[in-house]
């Protein structure tokens, strides 16, 4: 457990990240409005107007300010990963301003994740087959980090969702770190907590600013780092399961995205309107109710993750049941939703083909008769 002086430092980390995020977010918003950098509404977005989307810069400032006043061996490791972190942030900024294609983004993400693995970050599963061999463990860690980058990005399609889920996940990581006496894990987690809470003041429905890809990739990146640090301190299956449960909602949505695209035979990287927040909105829930349902699911999984980190098997089993039932329910709803979309599109197309062309009087130009007479005279010559 952490001592009183350490708790003082950790609270300072949280409050610093919170205050910096609260101050920076409206400033970034004004900059984005001035330069017309915003998220335009489309079929996958729930907002009707253009919303500024450089909130990830405010999140970055908050997280870095919090970590800057912390101390500990794990925060030193996080600072060693700073070059790769800056690469991810730059990727997000370019994507927010230039709208990059999926494949170039994936290449840069793989490079950044490889750098992270090389400076010492590993996701330990507690399974000898994966942890004993450095190459295998490195590959597992690489795909986990890239997967988290994509997972948080996928859920960032609803006001307040990505920031709220990251807030709950990082709070759970802070508790797990405190139980293990990992000062750096607690500090990093609380920095994310403070930054997300400050940003949520402007991002909760109806949102006044979005985090953009800069923010979603930053949160996925930092959560992946914290998860690796936790498993590195306690490399056993229960800790690995605890980490996955804490990151349950982003991982669940990613698994559902892959599963439904396989079932529907759709391109793996194709955007769609069938994420978990879309399904809940289509069921009739308001934006805030949708958000609260997903917050509740994330809180349950995070609580089970904390319990699993104590070494108990029951929370892991309960978590697997919750995830399995939720996965099956959402996948069925997504497939049915896609079928409804197809039937609606086919009906609209059939109606357009069957619709008769409205008949009306045939009109001719005013000089039509004189022009016709001239052509006949010319032909007779």
C-alpha angles and dihedrals in degrees: 000000000000124000125236094260090050091051088053090055092046092051088049088054091052095046093045092052090046096050094044091049092049092050097041099046099068090043091053089045092056090049092051092048092050092051093039094240105156148134110259120214118253140152093292097046126081097205121094097206139048109275124195109250111191094098089120088077090060090047090051092051091049095048094045092047091053095047091046093068095044127091134199142098095276094052087053089056090049090053089052086061092053096107091055090044091054089050090055091047092050090049090053093049092050091047092050092052102033104025100230123210119255098251099054088048091051092052092053091045091053091051092050092047091049090054090050091052092047093055090057111275115139135170104221114203098186088238113120094215090063102031103042097061113062094209094052092045090048092052092049090049092047094054092043092056094046089045091055091049089056096039097059090041091055095054092048092093098096131061111268096355104112094039093047094047091047089049092054093043094049091047089055090048089051090055092048090048091050091051089052095043092242103152094182093052091051093047095048092045094049091049089057090045094053095045093048093047092051091047092048089064086072100028102051112108119317088037121209094191137016128217093228123200089306090064100037093050091045091054093045089048096050094043089052090052093050091047091053092049091052093051091044090059094046109023100188135115094253093056090047090051090047091055092050092049092050089053090043104126098049092043092046093052091049093050089049091050091054094042097050093046090051092048093045092041091234126151110277095231096040116123116235144171097244107092119129093264090050091052092051092047091049089052088065103264119141119240092259094046090048089052093048092050091053092043087054092050091048092048092052093049092045091051090050089049091055090049091048090053088066089067099257120140098205095072090051092052092046090048092052090051092049093048093045094050092045092047094052093046095049094043091053091048091049094051091047090047091053091049090052090050091051093047091048092050092047092049091050091049092048091049091050091052094046095046108109119233110251111250119225141164116292111240129195132200116270093247094044096108095048091046091051092050092051091051091050092049090050091049092052091055 
